[in-house]
Amino acid sequence: MPRGIQTLTYVKVNPTSVQAHGWNIGTDSRVLVHLLSFTGFRDEMVVPVEITQRGIANATGVKLTHVSRVVKNLVSDGLVEERKAHVHGIQRRVKVYFLTPQGLEKAGEIMAHLEKIRFPALIDGREREVDYLEIKDRIAAGILEIMEILDKDGCVDVDSLRPLPLGTALVYHPPKTDGFIGRKKEIEDLRKLIEDKSIRVLMVYGNPGYGKTTLLFKALHGFAGKSNILWFPVNKKTRLKEILGAVSSFLSSLGKSGLEPLMFEDRPADEIARAIGSRIAGTESILVFDGYTEMRDEVVEFFLSLLQVIESLGGIKLVFTAREDTPYYSRFYGPSDVKKGMVSEYHLSGLSREETGEFLGIGEGDALKKIHLLTKGNPTILKMIREKDSEGLKSTGRFSIEEIKLLLYLAENP
């Protein structure tokens, strides 16, 4: 699975021990390796403290008094770019450092060398020799942290290291799935659409009561432990800051920096979208927004910007449930996005006649045919019939008193 950008734990490296394991790299190389993990923050207004001089010193074992000289040499060699920026937790702008294209190439060469060096590790209770490539998909530790562990213990206990956050789920108000009947084809359809890497946005449309929420929630069960999932209900009153708050918490649960600085400063939608993209790229995440309808302009603008950002990203998918009557001015995508396959629309119909009979517990016959004809297989209405909820049926405004009596009679006397 693509790892994406991760924040490394602060470590100190003993060069003598590093050489003993074959990692005979200089101070400049360690700085380049460290900065390689933060290339995705280049275009952001607020950046992590790890790319300041103090952050570099803590992460690489270079004394703070020497960092200025080290990065100055790297800047002179055209491998590192220095500029001032706002940093999380620091009020004034300070110097921060990013790799140049030449620096990226050089850091990549160093990493390719380091990843193949073998070292002792404890895996599943057994000690054996591995290289970093063999274990990096199981842990959130970077190569510098591995060097620190080897310096201290002489062996890396992979089982005790922080696992990758794959499978993280942040679910707000999960739907009830009791009494769920049928929909095997629909569930399989949705699973295939979610798995399709070329689709960036999946829109699940359906009339009220058709079970969009429950169906999608069921389909997502197959991705538990395989993808990181955010489930957040929305409605026409939902404000952008509520959505961003949920996304920010989700990012934090993945070990990424949140969106608080951008939220508090009322940044433009496109800037916020880029910030989310740089943090979430490659994390194998599914962001679900349940109940999309006639939304506030700020929300529509945000999702339009996010769509443009994720078009070029891997490992992220947006999924929405929406009513069929969602106005076109609230749909943040156009026919061209659907035509090129970036957006997929799935339109949900009611239960089949067979599924309707299974739901109500009645067999094939004239009674089932009439019930299915009147209800169109609407799961919510069928549930009211099953529970003999005449008041609920009245509240739908779809049936006359005579039709309600008929439906209840047919279900009772098939």
C-alpha positions, -999 to +999 in steps of 0.1 A: +000+000+000+013+035-008+026+050+024+020+087+017+036+114+038+043+106+074+057+125+104+088+108+117+093+104+155+122+125+168+153+103+170+190+108+175+215+087+155+248+074+167+270+074+135+293+047+150+264+022+155+250+031+121+282+022+104+282-011+122+250-020+104+263-008+070+245+026+071+277+046+067+260+079+056+270+114+063+252+142+081+241+158+049+225+125+037+206+120+069+191+155+065+181+147+029+164+115+040+145+133+068+133+160+044+121+135+019+091+127+041+078+163+039+078+172+002+040+172+002+039+203+025+057+226+000+026+245-011+009+248+023+006+280+043+013+263+077+040+236+078+052+210+103+079+219+129+099+189+117+113+210+087+126+238+109+163+238+121+153+224+155+131+198+140+159+186+117+183+185+146+159+164+167+152+140+139+187+134+125+210+137+155+228+167+141+235+192+169+213+223+166+244+245+165+256+226+134+223+225+115+226+260+101+260+250+085+246+217+072+216+231+055+236+261+042+259+236+024+229+217+010+213+250-002+247+259-018+247+225-036+212+231-050+198+202-030+177+221-005+156+253-007+153+277+023+124+300+029+103+314+058+069+301+066+043+298+093+049+267+115+024+248+137+028+261+173+051+290+164+036+325+161+062+341+139+075+329+106+107+309+107+131+293+083+120+260+069+136+237+043+124+217+013+141+194-011+147+208-046+142+185-076+179+176-075+176+170-038+146+147-043+166+127-068+196+125-044+175+116-014+158+089-034+191+073-043+202+073-006+168+058+005+171+031-022+205+021-007+193+022+029+162+002+023+182-028+011+206-031+040+198-061+062+196-060+100+183-083+128+146-080+136+121-097+158+090-106+137+061-127+150+082-138+179+111-150+157+144-132+151+157-131+116+175-107+092+154-084+071+157-051+052+136-020+056+115-028+025+103-061+041+089-044+072+079-008+062+044-018+052+038-031+087+050-001+107+047+037+107+084+040+117+108+057+092+143+046+083+159+070+108+138+056+136+150+021+127+186+033+128+179+047+163+164+014+175+194-006+162+218+018+179+200+013+212+190-023+212+209-040+183+176-056+171+143-041+158+112-055+175+088-051+146+058-064+166+061-036+192+064-008+167+036+015+159+014-002+132+003+016+101-031+032+107-047+012+079-082+003+089-088+034+110-125+042+110-140+074+122-178+069+121-203+096+131-239+083+138-237+049+122-270+037+106-290+008+120-287-022+098-311-046+116-338-061+094-317-057+062-330-079+035-316-088+000-297-062-020-269-087-028-264-074-063-265-038-052-239-044-025-216-062-049-221-033-074-211-008-048-181-028-037-168-030-072-173+008-077-155+015-044-126-008-054-122+008-089-091+030-085-100+051-116-132+064-099-125+093-076-161+101-066-190+077-062-225+092-060-252+068-047-286+083-057-319+071-045-354+083-035-362+089+002-366+056+020-348+035-005-321+025+020-291+043+005-275+048+038-279+013+051-269-003+017-237+018+015-229+010+051-233-027+044-211-024+013-183-007+033-181-036+057-159-054+032-133-026+034-129-027+072-092-033+080-083-027+044-090+011+040-093+040+063-129+052+065-145+085+075-183+084+077-200+118+082-237+125+079-246+158+062-278+178+054-287+211+038-279+229+071-244+215+075-217+241+075-183+238+059-166+240+093-185+210+105-172+190+076-137+203+079-137+195+116-146+158+109-119+156+082-094+172+105-101+146+132-098+119+106-064+132+095-052+133+131-063+097+136-040+088+106-011+106+122-014+136+099-015+172+109-051+186+112-067+216+095-072+238+125-050+267+114-068+268+080-103+266+096-097+294+120-083+317+094-111+312+069-089+301+040-103+298+005-118+265-004-091+256-030-064+262-005-081+239+021-086+213-006-049+213-015-040+210+022-062+179+026-048+164-006-012+168+005-020+151+038-042+123+027-025+113-006-016+076-007-034+067+026-060+044+010-089+064+025-126+064+018-144+096+028-182+091+030-207+120+032-241+106+039-272+127+030-259+151+003-287+173-009-293+210-016-261+222+002-247+256+012-227+273-014-195+271+007-199+233+009-205+229-029-175+251-036-153+231-013-162+197-028-157+212-063-122+222-053-115+188-036-126+170-067-100+190-087-073+181-062-080+144-059-081+139-097-044+135-097-041+117-063-041+080-056-055+062-026-084+084-019-121+082-028-151+104-020-185+086-016-218+104-013-254+093-008-278+118-023-315+121-031-325+118-068-340+153-066-307+169-056-306+202-076-280+205-103-265+237-088-256+216-057-239+189-078-202+199-077-193+179-108-204+179-144-213+155-173-177+157-185-164+143-151-189+113-155-179+108-191-142+105-184-149+081-155-137+102-127-172+104-112-196+074-111-233+077-105-252+047-090-290+050-090-307+028-065-342+014-071-366-003-046-365-039-035-375-065-061-408-084-057-390-114-044-371-093-018-403-075-009-419-109-001-389-120+019-390-087+038-427-091+047-425-128+051-451-136+024-449-158-007-455-152-043-491-144-052-516-116-060-512-100-026-474-096-031-479-083-066-503-056-054-481-046-025-450-043-047-469-023-073-481+002-047-449+005-027-423+002-055-403-019-031-395+011-009-378-004+022-390+023+046-427+019+036-424-019+037-411-017+072-441+004+082-464-023+067-446-050+085-449-031+118-486-022+110-477+015+114-507+031+098-498+066+111-463+063+096-479+053+062-502+084+065-472+106+071-456+097+038-484+114+020-483+087-007-514+067+001-550+073+006-567+058+037-582+031+016-548+022+001-533+020+036-560-004+048-555-025+017-517-027+022-521-037+058-548-063+049-528-078+021-497-082+043-518-098+070-537-120+046-515-129+016 
